[in-house]
């Protein structure tokens, strides 16, 4: 009987469904191609050959219905905030938001009545990438932080499988 146990030791993997789901989610992040201001130029360069976000599983998508990450890269005005919220609502669950740049995080140098003082006032932000504008390496670090956050999350929370696992 000992030979049978040793035969399966190297070919069988024991894990939870939640860790497999989190692994697949963190390995295939699809941000929406959505840039508002000067930070968008750095976001675009992060997706090009020199920095190559594809190697982290980050592939830009043209539609909010195909993406699960929104990068708010730049200044958001009060008139434009409902549009950003509508795009966020069109994204399928689970979805995450990265606030890229000082303007997206806190309004930046534009402390006026027309500029929203931080993206967290209208969408939940998961990762902040500071800078004016932040370098592509900073956005790459933001994606790595988001992947760690996804890895530690409870993927099955609130689902029927969660109730089965709890019993």
PyMOL commands that set and color helices and strands:
alter all, ss='L'
color gray80, all
select helices_A, chain A and resi 2-9+17-26+39-46+53-56+64-66+78-90+102-106+119-121+136-152+160-166
alter helices_A, ss='H'
color red, helices_A
select strands_A, chain A and resi 69-73+96-100+127-129
alter strands_A, ss='S'
color yellow, strands_A
deselect
rebuild
show_as cartoon
